[in-house]
Amino acid sequence: MSMTCRDLVDFLMAYLDEELPEAQRASFEEHLGMCPPCVAYLDTYRETVALGKAVCSEDDSLPDDVPEALVQAILTARRK
């Protein structure tokens, strides 16, 4: 059975985490070989995941030009 674009979206994270069984992975990659829009979507998804991980990294340092009032407002809003 051939994978559809909708199927591909459902399996994106498992694919990126290399958790798809071989048969599903092959079907996923076969679909990518025939569907440039899904390749573009996968690339965008990969970039989004990487950016999300970068934001949540252990490095809590801020640039020196970030106003302390802004930092406090953000922290206050997060607590609500």
N, C-alpha and C positions, 0 to 999 in steps of 0.2 A: 504494500500500500504506500502510495506516495504522500509525502508530507505537504501540507498546505502552509500558506503564510501564517494563518492563525495558529496552527500546530507549532510552528517554529517559535512564535512568541511565547507560547506556553512552556517551552523547553529551554529558553535562553539561559537562564541562570544555571540550570543543571549542565548545559553544554559548556558554559564558561568554567564551571567548577569541575569539569571532566567527570561528571557523575552519570552520564547517559550510558545505558547498555550499548554494546557495539552495534546492534541492529538499528537502534534509534539514532545513534551518532552517525551511522552511514547514511540513513535516510535524511537526517538534518543536513549533512554536508552535500548530499546529492541535490537537495532543494537549493542550497546556497549556490551551487554551480549553475543553476538555471534561473536564478531570481536576483538580479542586481539590486532591486529595492530592499530585499531582505539582507543582503550583504551590507548595504549602507546602514540599515537599522541596527544590525549586529555591531558594526563599527561604532555607531553612536552610543549604543548600550554599553559597550566595553569602556568607552571614554567616560561615560557617566559613572560607572562603577569605580573606575580609577579615581575620578575626582572626588567621589563620595568617601572613598578610603583615605584620600589625602587630607580631606577636611577633618576626618575623625582620627588622624594620626596622633601620636603621643606628643608631638611638638606643639606646645601651647603658646609659643612666643608670638607676639604681635609686632608689626612694624612700629617704629617709634612715633610715627605721625598719626596714629589712631588716638583720637581724644578719649580720655578716661571716662568722660560723661557718656559717650557712646557705648563703651564697654559695659558700664554699669547699667545702662538702659536695656541693653541686650540681655544681660544676666537677669535683671529683674523680670523682663518679659518671659524668659525661659522658665522661671520659677512658677509662673501663674498657671 
